[in-house]
Each structure stands twice: as C-alpha cells, then as structure tokens.
C-alpha cells in the first residue's frame, strides 16, 4: 500500500466514523424530543 492509498483509506474511515457519530447524535436527540413519555421509562 502506498502512502497515498493509506491516506485515502484513513480519510474514508474518518468520514465513516464522523457520519456514525453524527447519526448517533441525531437519533439521540430525536429520541429525547419525540419519544412519547410512556415509552421513555420502558426503553431505559
């Protein structure tokens, strides 16, 4: 693997990790804001 290929692989993995983190944050926010009160106690 050349340094350029390694760098491109690193960039791709970093983008995927950032996307997973962003998705997790949005889903967490959505759960807190939109989940009916009766569901909050049963899903914890």
C-alpha positions as CSV (number, residue, x, y, z in Angstrom):
1,X,0.0,0.0,0.0
2,X,1.4,3.4,-1.0
3,X,1.3,6.3,1.4
4,X,-1.3,8.0,-0.8
5,X,-3.5,4.9,-0.6
6,X,-3.1,4.7,3.1
7,X,-4.0,8.4,3.4
8,X,-7.1,7.9,1.3
9,X,-8.1,4.9,3.4
10,X,-7.6,7.0,6.6
11,X,-9.8,9.7,5.1
12,X,-12.6,7.3,4.2
13,X,-12.5,5.7,7.6
14,X,-12.6,9.1,9.3
15,X,-15.6,10.2,7.2
16,X,-17.4,7.0,8.2
17,X,-16.7,7.5,11.9
18,X,-17.8,11.1,11.7
19,X,-21.1,10.0,10.0
20,X,-21.8,7.4,12.6
21,X,-21.2,9.9,15.4
22,X,-23.5,12.5,13.7
23,X,-26.2,9.9,13.1
24,X,-26.0,8.8,16.7
25,X,-26.3,12.4,17.9
26,X,-29.4,13.0,15.8
27,X,-31.0,9.7,16.8
28,X,-30.3,10.5,20.5
29,X,-31.8,14.0,20.1
30,X,-34.8,12.6,18.3
31,X,-35.4,10.0,21.0
32,X,-35.3,12.7,23.7
33,X,-37.6,15.2,21.8
34,X,-40.1,13.0,20.1
35,X,-40.5,9.8,22.2
36,X,-43.8,9.7,24.0
37,X,-43.4,9.9,27.8
38,X,-44.8,6.4,28.3
39,X,-42.0,4.9,26.1
40,X,-39.2,6.7,27.9
41,X,-39.5,4.7,31.1
42,X,-39.8,1.3,29.3
43,X,-36.8,1.8,27.0
44,X,-34.2,2.8,29.6
